[in-house]
Amino acid sequence: MKKFLALILGILIVSTSSFSQSRFGIKGGLNFASMSNISSNINETWQNQTGYQLGVALQLKVPLLGLAIQPELLYSTVNTSINNDPANTINIDYLTLPINLEIGIDMLIFRPFIVASPFISYAIQNSTRLENQPISDINRFDYGVGLGAGFDLWKLQVMGKYNWGLGKLKTADATWDQIGTYKDATLQGFQLSVAFLF
């Protein structure tokens, strides 16, 4: 019985310690997206355009190990085009759920870290045009991984990472005129963010 009570007490202490290491916050930043995996003989470049992200984050730190898990829910806009041509633009708004896995070094109020971030996204708004034709039947689901680095400074967090989308923009049954060019197209880009964690 004493061993059982000691085990329960130990679990409560660890749980309390872990809970005290959790922080909730708001997050915002910029997205710089482009399209990749395009099969085309035309020498065209899909250029980064600035989008934004805004949402909430929950940081759960593991005491002493420098490890933190930070799930987020973000409203994120992705914009890219060929030479700012309105006839060839990708404009998609996503709800994105990244799970940031951070490994860092705690130095009192300063904590630098590296981060790996698998994510899933769902498109809630789309105003994409290719060859001046509206494209409504994009793949609404995207998924991928991000890699980057950042730091916590007291209640402030700054993070930069590069995201690789692994889900194809075009669905299998979509009938785009440019099917050969965009059949394997995916989205990728750099993301810079600031969060306030309380």
Secondary structure as UniProt FT lines:
FT   HELIX           2..20
FT   STRAND          22..36
FT   STRAND          46..62
FT   TURN            63..66
FT   STRAND          67..82
FT   TURN            83..84
FT   TURN            86..87
FT   STRAND          89..104
FT   TURN            108..109
FT   STRAND          110..126
FT   STRAND          128..130
FT   TURN            131..132
FT   STRAND          133..135
FT   STRAND          141..153
FT   TURN            154..155
FT   STRAND          156..165
FT   TURN            172..173
FT   TURN            177..178
FT   HELIX           179..182
FT   TURN            183..184
FT   STRAND          186..197
//
